[in-house]
Amino acid sequence: MADLSTTYLGLPLANPLVMAASSATARVENLQLAERFGAGAVVLRSLFEEQILAEQAQLEDTLSQGSEAHVEAQDYFPPVVHADAASYLRMVEQARRTVSMPLIGSINAVRSGSWTRYAKQLSECGVDAIELNVYSVAADPATSGQVIEEQLFDLVSSVLDQVSVPVAVKLSPYYTSVVNVVHELDKRGVSGVVLFNRFLQPDIDLHHETLSTVMPLSTPQEMRLPLRFTALLSGRIEADIAISTGVHTGEDMLRGLLAGATVTQVAAAVIKNGLHHVGSMLRDCEAWMDDRGYSMVDDIRGMLSQAAVQDPHAFERAQYVSMLSGGSHSSPLNARVS
Ligand SMILES: Cc1cc2nc3c(=O)[nH]c(=O)nc-3n(C[C@H](O)[C@H](O)[C@H](O)COP(=O)(O)O)c2cc1C
């Protein structure tokens, strides 16, 4: 049977399935279940700074309403508590005492001082690593992309200076050059990058003529975006790469590994299907590897990264027209065009 064990952020993991930060990772009981079903590691739901806690709680409420179609999902949304950092940290301590798989703390703060303070507090509570959830929408027309990136680098450097545990940065895909930003973070010594966070996207409800904040869970198709950037970066940075967004099945995990991901993170699929889904994803992943005769995760990791494939331009193509003129005979569109 294939050996799925791996290393992420310098931590030994039983397998490359990491529970992404979400409401499913906000309760100790869920973490215990996730461990029982075989998760390799877990990222705790973010510690959100007080100023934005209320807004986030509202988002969580809305998200939980959006998932009511899935009976099992309801359990995973804890009652919204306007908790201060202290009660969050108590939960982390309890989690640390209860589960033995690696625990990754997650922070979303506002001021640079808070990022470092929370990072120190979390590492004192026994987390094995920290994920910085850099979750904000660049909405100020007076702030340039360069300034936003410099703020990111300063914030990451200040956290790296203050904590001894490994630090990963969970990024948005909305940088002009994601690849450049990741390289800059890599130079500064982050242990991992998480590609990508998934923002709440408000919609417009025509029936009520109001804004709607119900956020549907991701679909597997959304994995194409992190998959491309993982493939572009794999083998070219020291930091580990975690794919987040659209990883729903064991096959998705395999796609991520083939593109060069160190691990794949899962939120929506578990919220939708229940925590036992972790077990079936791992079994499917293992079965494929056994079937193909691969014995270790390292045997397949990065096999289809940009650095490894015969057509490296495939991951850089942006226009449909170049895809069509590239001679893909499997496309019915191509048949029409030629
Ligand atoms: C209900 C819910 C709560 C989430 N809470 C957090 C969070 O606290 N911190 C964070 O970094 N990401 C959070 N996320 C984002 C997920 O970690 C993940 O990046 C995103 O859902 C995309 O992955 P998926 O396709 O597996 O859902 C949350 C997602 C959901 C659905």
The ligand as a Tripos MOL2 file, in Angstrom:
@<TRIPOS>MOLECULE
LIG
   31    33     1     0     0
SMALL
NO_CHARGES

@<TRIPOS>ATOM
      1 C1        -17.2570   28.3660    6.6940 C.3       1 LIG1
      2 C2        -15.8600   28.7210    6.3380 C.ar      1 LIG1
      3 C3        -15.0390   29.3420    7.2840 C.ar      1 LIG1
      4 C4        -13.7340   29.6910    6.9380 C.ar      1 LIG1
      5 N1        -12.9270   30.2710    7.8910 N.ar      1 LIG1
      6 C5        -11.6300   30.5380    7.5750 C.ar      1 LIG1
      7 C6        -10.7440   31.0380    8.5600 C.ar      1 LIG1
      8 O1        -11.0920   31.2090    9.7290 O.2       1 LIG1
      9 N2         -9.4780   31.3260    8.1850 N.ar      1 LIG1
     10 C7         -9.0130   31.1220    6.9080 C.ar      1 LIG1
     11 O2         -7.8390   31.3760    6.6340 O.2       1 LIG1
     12 N3         -9.8300   30.6220    5.9620 N.ar      1 LIG1
     13 C8        -11.1170   30.3200    6.2620 C.ar      1 LIG1
     14 N4        -11.9300   29.7920    5.3100 N.ar      1 LIG1
     15 C9        -11.3800   29.5580    3.9470 C.3       1 LIG1
     16 C10       -10.9000   28.1030    3.8040 C.3       1 LIG1
     17 O3         -9.8090   27.8330    4.6690 O.3       1 LIG1
     18 C11       -10.4540   27.8090    2.3690 C.3       1 LIG1
     19 O4         -9.3080   28.5870    2.0540 O.3       1 LIG1
     20 C12       -11.5420   28.1130    1.3390 C.3       1 LIG1
     21 O5        -12.8030   27.6740    1.8030 O.3       1 LIG1
     22 C13       -11.2410   27.4030    0.0230 C.3       1 LIG1
     23 O6        -11.0670   26.0110    0.2220 O.3       1 LIG1
     24 P1        -12.2330   24.9360   -0.1070 P.3       1 LIG1
     25 O7        -12.4580   24.9830   -1.5660 O.co2     1 LIG1
     26 O8        -11.6410   23.6210    0.3590 O.co2     1 LIG1
     27 O9        -13.4340   25.3490    0.6690 O.co2     1 LIG1
     28 C14       -13.2450   29.4330    5.6240 C.ar      1 LIG1
     29 C15       -14.0750   28.8110    4.6940 C.ar      1 LIG1
     30 C16       -15.3560   28.4520    5.0220 C.ar      1 LIG1
     31 C17       -16.2150   27.7650    3.9820 C.3       1 LIG1
@<TRIPOS>BOND
     1     1     2 1
     2     2     3 ar
     3     2    30 ar
     4     3     4 ar
     5     4     5 ar
     6     4    28 ar
     7     5     6 ar
     8     6     7 ar
     9     6    13 1
    10     7     8 2
    11     7     9 ar
    12     9    10 ar
    13    10    11 2
    14    10    12 ar
    15    12    13 ar
    16    13    14 ar
    17    14    15 1
    18    14    28 ar
    19    15    16 1
    20    16    17 1
    21    16    18 1
    22    18    19 1
    23    18    20 1
    24    20    21 1
    25    20    22 1
    26    22    23 1
    27    23    24 1
    28    24    25 2
    29    24    26 1
    30    24    27 1
    31    28    29 ar
    32    29    30 ar
    33    30    31 1
@<TRIPOS>SUBSTRUCTURE
     1 LIG1         1 GROUP 0 **** ****
